[in-house]
Amino acid sequence: MSRIAVVIGLILGFAGSAPADEAPQDALRIDVAVGETAERDVGFAMGLHCDDLSIIRVELRAGTPESNTFVVTGLQEGTTLCRVGTALGRPSFVFEIHVAASRRR
């Protein structure tokens, strides 16, 4: 009986998993160059988690009394995922962030 439970647990565990480098279909894309900053309104979302903070600097600011602002600054080229909104009962967004080489002037 315990073997069956283990097998079922493994099957359920792998069923919802995806490779780490794949973004969810509903991820919102942000393109930013090294040294540049992008902002997105995220409503009442609170809390954030990013996969790779070596390529970006992130901040969640109070934008207006009605919403917060997700701020991303590119540090080095690469791609990462961030979830903005980790608090239960609050909005949640997944962003796929692409950092490109800095734009020459």
N, C-alpha and C positions, 0 to 999 in steps of 0.2 A: 504494500500500500504506500509506503513512504517513497519508493522508487517512482511510482506514478506521480506523486505530488511534486517531486523534484523535476521530472520530465516536463510536466505541465508548467511549472514555474519557469523553466528555461525557455520553453516555447513562447510563453507570454512575454517574457523579458526581451526576447529578440524580435518579437513581432512588431513592436513600436519603435525599434531603434533604426537609425539611419547613420550612414557614415558621417563622421564629424565634419568633413569638408563640404557637405551638402546643406544648402540653406532650405528652410521650409518653403513650400510654395507661396505662402502668404507673407513672406518676409518683404519688408519695404527696403528698397535699395537707396543707399546714400553714397554718392561719389564725392570725394574730397581729395585735394592735392596736399602733399606734404607742406606743412606750415599754414594751411588754410583751415577755416572753421566753417562748419555747417550747423544749422539749428533746425529743429523740428518741434512743433507743438504736439504734446502728448497728453493733453487733457489733465485729468486728475491722477495719472499714473504716478506711482511712488515706488522707489527702489529700482536698482538696475544691476545687471550682471553681464559682463562681456567675456568672451573666450580668450582674447589676446590683447592685453593692454600695452604690449610693447610697441604696437604700431599706431595707437590712438590715445588721446587724452579725452576723457569723457566727464561730463558734469550734468546733473539734473538740477535745474534752477527753477525757482518760483518765477514764472513769466508774468502772469496777471493773477488777480484774485480768483479767476475761474480756471486757470490752467498752468501746467508746468512746461518747461522747455528743455529738451534734450540737446546738449551741445557737444559736438565732436570736432576735435582738432587732429589733423593728420600729423604723425610723427615720422613714419617711414612707410615705404611701399608694402602693400599686402592686403589681405582680406580677412575680416573677422565678423562674427555675429554678436549682437548685443540684444538682450531682452530688457526693455524698459517697462517697468510695472511688474514688480514681484510681490506686491502686497495683495492678499486675498480681497476680493470684492472691489477691486480697482481695475481700470483699463490696463491692458497689456499689449505691447507692440514688440515685434521682432524686426530688427534692422540688420541687413547685410551691408556692411560698410567696406567700400573699396577705396583704398588710399593709393593714389597715383603719384608719379614723380612731380616735383614742384614745377609750376609753370614759369617759364622764363619771361622776363619783361623786355 
